[in-house]
Amino acid sequence: MGHIYKCCSVEHHLAVVLMLLLHTDTSTVEVLTYQHEDPLTRQILTCTRCPPGTHMSKHCTATEDTVCSPCPEDHFTQFWNYLPKCLYCSTFCVENQYIEKKCSSTNNRVCQCKEGYFWQADFCIKHAECPYGYGVQQNGTLHRDTQCERCVRGTFSAVTSSTSPCAKHTDCKSIDLDLVLRGTGWHDNICSTCENLQKAGGLSVLKKILPDFFAHEKIRQSKLYRFMRHHLSQKLQGKQSHYSNQSLLLLPISEWIRGASIDQLKKLPMQLRSSNIHNTADKLSKMFKELEASNYNCKNATY
């Protein structure tokens, strides 16, 4: 069994100890030496490791220190080492990532997710959007998806968003207006003056929120398609399969609502029921009644 011999002078090892102390933190100490058996003498030598950015090209001997060489382009060593070759910068940024730190002689390439994305199993996934009636409870981060919450009573969210929280319903009285339709989780309070309400007609204020109403309702796509074909006089392009998702169907609905008369709007609940969309029809009827009550109260207030 061989003996351990020091390869270098006392002054050299004092310098190594000093470097060791300089690289010490509260938790770990980086080892700056390694043991190597001389193949000729069988002596066990304590050799100095090579610093970051270099690699070991020749082990130390009893009289000479370790020979280190710089890493070539696109290669690196991050720690004190005695590797025969530097490591290749093997990390490459892919879709939805950007280079946060370029490859250098002392570090591999570092990738980061773009704004609005988070890490999941080595990929960057887009932050989820909270749907109508839900707001952002916690914004997404680089390592966590968006956290959504249902808008509680008195708050709403009329958008699909990965950043917007639920907002408070507008206090109509604070802006000298009357509440004509109470807000829900997906739309704000609708405020107006009695004069405008009577002039425009109670149902006309619905035009502002009806497109969002249909977007919020979970209507089966096939039922929504048939409803539009039979009742809204819409010239739909092609067959149902042409409308690969519900958002494409909502565009012609919004267009129809913009040009609809008050009488046409009044027929909507009945037409929805005839298409077996009963739950949506009931909700719409309730909104109509609330608006009619507000209009009635305005008329009585003028006498």
N, C-alpha and C positions, 0 to 999 in steps of 0.2 A: 504494500500500500504506500502510495506516494505521500510526500509532505507538501505543505503549502508554503510557497516562497513568494515573497513580495517582488514584483517586477521592477519596481522603481524606487527612487530615493524617498527619505522621510519627508522632505519638503514637498514632493509631488503628492503624497497621500494626505498631507495637511491641507493642500489645495483642494483635493477631492472632498475631504471632510467639510471644508468651508463651502464648497458648491452644494453639498448635501444639505447643509443648514440653510442655505439661501433658497433651496427648492422645497423646504419643509412647510406644510400648512398644518392646520389643527387636526386633520384626520389621517393623512397619509404621508409617507416619505418615499420619494422616488429613489430607487436603488441606482447608484451611479457606477457600480462596478459589477463584474461577473467573474466567475472562475473558469479557467481554461487549462486543460492538460497539454503540456508541450509534447508533441508527438515524438520528438527525438529523445528528450531527457526524462519524460514521464513526470516531470514536475507539475504540480498544480499551482498555477499562477493566478494572481488576482489582477485582472485587467480593467482598465477604464472603459466604460461604455461610450458610444459615440453620441454626440448631442443631437437634438431634433434637427431635421434638415440634412442629415448625413447618415451613412451606413458604414458598417465595419468592412473594410477591404482587406485587412490583415490583422490577425490576432497579435497580442503583445508577446514579447519574449522576456527572458530574464533581464535583458538589458535595454529593451526598447518598448515604448508604449504602443498601445493599439493605434493602427493606422485607419483613419476615417476618410471617406470620400463624399463629396456633395451629391445629393440626389439629382438625377437627370430630370429633364422637363417632363411634366405630367406624372411625377412620382413624388412620394413624401415619406417622412417618418415623423411622427408626432411626439414621441417620447425618447428619452435616452435609451439606446439600444445597442445590440451587437448583431443586427440582421445582416446577412451577406448581400442582400439587395434591398433597395427602397420599395415601398409598396406603391402599386399603381393607383392613381386617382380614379376609382371605379364607380363612384357615385355620379349619376347623370340625372339632371332635372327633366321631368316629363310634364305631361299636360297639367295645366293649372298650378304650376310651380315656377319659381324663379330662383336664380342663383343668388343666395344671400352672401356666400363667401366663396371666392374663386379657389381653385386648386393652387396650392403653393408647395414649396419644399417641406413645410412643416404641418400641413393639414390637407385632408381630403376636401373635395368640393362639398359645400353645404347648401342644401336646397330648402326652400321655405314655400309654404302655401301662399297663393295670391290672396289679396283682400277678399273676404267673403267666403273663404274655404277653410276646411279644417282637416287635420291628419286623421286618417283611419286606415289601418293596415297598409302603411307605406304609400297610400294614395291620398290625394287632396279632394275632398268631397264638398260640394257646394252647401253652404248653410241652408237649412230648411226654412221655408217661408211659412209663417203662421197664416191660416186661412181667415176668411171673413168671420168676425165674431170672436176671434182670438188675437191676443197681443203678445208681444215679446216680453217674457218674464226675465230672461237672462240672455244677453247677446251672445252669439257664438264667438268662440275664440279659436286660436290655432289648434287647440286640442279638444274642443268640445263643440257639439252642434247647438243650434238655437234651442232655447227652452221656451215653449209657448204655454199660455194659460188662457182659459176661457174668460172673456170679459164679464165681470160681475155686474150686478144691477147698478145702473147709473153710469156705466162706461160702455164704450163701443170701439169697434175697429171695422172700418169700411174698406179696408185694403188687404191684399195679401202681401206680407212684408216679412223680411228677416231682421228688421231693425226697429219697427214701430210698435210701441206698447199700446195698451188700451187707453183711450182718451175719455175724459169726462164728458157727459152730455152737456150741451150748451144750456145755460140758464137763460131762458127766453126773457124773463122779466128784467134781468140785468141789462138787456139791450133794448128795453121798451117795446118788446114784441109779445104776442100771445102764443102759447103752446097749442099747436093745432094737431100734432101727431107725436105721441110719445116715442122716444128713442128705444131701440132694442140693443142687443149685443152687436149687431152689424150695421146699424145706422144711427145717426145723431137725432136729437129732438128736431122736429121741423117747426120753425118759428115763422110767424107772419103777422101782419096787421089784419084786422077784420075787413078793412077796406079792400086789401089785395085778395084776401080769401074769397070774398063775395064777387069781386070783379072777375077773377080768374076761374072761379068754380072750385069747390072743395077737392075734387079728384085731380085737378090739374097739377097740384103740388106733388102728386105721386110720380109724375114723369121724371122727377129728379132722382128718385130712389128705386123705381121699378126695375131698371136694368140690374142693379145690385141685388134686388130682391130675388130675381130669377137665378142670379149667379150663386147666391147663398143657399137656395133651396136644393136639396139633394134629389133631383128628378132624374129618373132613369133616362138614359140618352134616347132609347127607342121611343119612349112615351113623349118626350119633348119634341122629337122629330115629327111624329104623327100629329101632335097638337098644332105645330106650326103649319104643316101641310094642309090641315083641315080647316083651321080657324083664322089664321093670320094673313091669309092670301099672299103668302111669301113664295116667290119663285126660287126655290132652293136649287142649287147647282148639283145635279147628279143625284145618285142614290145615297142612302143613309151612310154607307161605308165611306163616302167622300168626306164626311164630317168625323174625322178620326178621334176628336175629343169634344167635350161639351163646350169649351170656350169658342169653337168655331160656330156652333149653333147660337150662341149668345149674341154674336154680332148682328145677324139679321133681326133677332128679337129687339135689340136696342134700337135698331133703325126703325122698326115698326112702331115702337113706343113713341119715338120722337114725332112721328106724323099722325098718331092716333087722335081721334076726337074723344070728347068726354063720353059720348054714347058708346063708342067702341071699347073704352076702358071699362065701362060698367058691365059689359058682357063677359069680361075675362073670367070671373069666378064660375059662371055657368059653363063656359067653354072648357075650362080646366076640368070640371066635374065630368063633362061628357067624354073627356079623354082619360078618365079614371085617375086624375091627379087630385084626389080629394083633399089631402092634407094641405097642399099649397093653396087650393081654392078657399079652404076655411080660413087660413091666415090672411089671405087677401080680402075676404069679406069682412073680417074683423077690422082691418085697416080702413076699409071703405066706411064702415059704420062710425068709427072714431072721427074720421074727417067730416062726415055728414053731421055728427053731433056738434063738432066745433063750428061748422058753418051755421047750424041752427042757433047756437048760442050767440053767434055774432049778429044774426038777424034780430033776435030778441033784444039784444043790447042796444040796437039802434032805435028802438021804439020807447 
